[in-house]
Amino acid sequence: MMGQSAWALGGIVIVAMLTFYLGWYSSRKAITTPDFLVARRTVRANQNAAAISGEYLSAASFLSVAGLVLKDGADALWYPIGFTAGYLALLLFVAAPLRRSGAYTLPDFAEARLGSTALRRLSTGFVVIIGLMYLVPQFQGAGLTLNAVSSVPAWVGAVVVAAVVMVNVLGGGMRAITVVQAFQYWVKLFAIALPAFVLFAVFFTDQPAKARPLSAAAPPSFTHATEVTVRSPVRLRVAEPVRLSATGAVDGAPANGPVYWGRGLHDVDRGTTLRFPAGASAPVVDGNPPTNALWLHPEAGGARSLFATYSLIFATFLGTMGLPHVLVRFYTNPDGRAARRTTLHVLWLLALFYAFPTVLGALSRLYLPQLLVTGQTDAAVLLLPNTMLPNVVGRLLGAIVAAGAFAAFLSTSSGLVVSLAGVLSTDVLPGRVRDFRVATLIAGSAALLLAVPMTSIDISRSVSLAFAVAASTFCPLLVLGIWWRGLTAAGAAAGMVVGGGLAVAAAVVTSVSSLTGGWASPLLYEPALVSVPVAFLTMVAVSKATSRRLPPDVGRIVLRLHAPDRLGFVKDRDVARFGSPADGRAATDGRHRLLRDRSHR
């Protein structure tokens, strides 16, 4: 174990050092507020696509997709499909018009389209909520990674990621992290693709594994004697009787020796150690498919599972259009045409990546059944290489995977911190570079303070709830604001409050439930199927009721959003406040300086 820890920690250190160096190198030319907020709007389409992909492929993508495939099977495939297909909707409806708006942030777009400072403040609040909901799981995932590959406490990983991210963002904002995120996409692709190819080849030479097909009606089984320590109370479903040894508390009674479990449900207390002999059937956490046949069969959970699936589709397909840290990257493109090309490139970059976690999740079903017992399936990608190859090759692959996972946390966290800092600095603070840096410290520290005390979190659930909030707030605001002239500020605000309120309430209830015994209804974990249509309907109904309060210049604004770039209607907002990119070029001599443009002297 110590040898594996050293290899993994070495890979993590290398990625962290390269990230820090690239951030420092890129920050030398960041001198004006537009540099920090939108990288001077000069990022090329292919580079921006790699940066968006690097930012978007978070802990939920690198760790949780494989873990979801491991425990949920065919139903889990909607996650990578939805994460990718969301960019198709963004390409068709939002990307180019959003760039043509000339805004710097989502609240800036809301005010530019509807002329309401109150709506801008409301949008700022939801940007902060979504950003924190997405950022906290990244820090938690970093802790999980370090804890899974070494004996380092989980909070250390969160602190390391927060420190590296804040240093890079403080140094150069969007301009610095663009290069970092583009680099980290390719690191993550390599770190997930190489183990997938190697381990899949190992599987084809492993005759005992091939003798246990995943299509069998039997539950997964242990390939060798396995000891499992339960870190939090679980209720397990046993599909076939199993004999094991337990030390701790099982089914409400002390246990210290042989135990026989018949078919049905069995409770295991925190700290209990279970020892399964080779060939024993693996129980699974209640609610997950107990047999491989059910694991391969979609919608095996009936009407409740069908509701959750459609709700997940709503959240992922539409939530991408409302994620502030994704949308802010489209402000960095030179024009609307480049924004569309960027989105098209992102589609194939994501599709390429998501093929590999699916393979690793299926292999984990064969080789890591113990994770089905504890429910800690997010660790599957980290543990699989050394489990299938307990030698130097497995340790090397494990180090590569750990480094890729850390790159996922760093890149996504960087984008989230920039998004939060940009909104806080322009909407709460005066908007200078100094204010951006203060906002960076506030955003990063707040997320870290929330992440460290939370010892247990389901990364995929947290991220899907963030998608649900985004789909229930900014998605209807953008779609109706871009494509419907009749939207009013009152209608937009009402829809965001109602839809976002429903999604946030569901997130709060499920978070409290997960920490106090899991009493909440499973339907609350996927609220988008209710909250998104309600948000759209509320915006339309209230806008029609307040149709006399349409902005007087709505025709000019809509024309700017839809007119071809070559007609020259696009004009960036807040040039007088922040200065133009040309001001910064004249002020720099290659060294990192504070803001030089005349508007801040």
Disulfide bonds with the S-S distance in Angstrom:
none
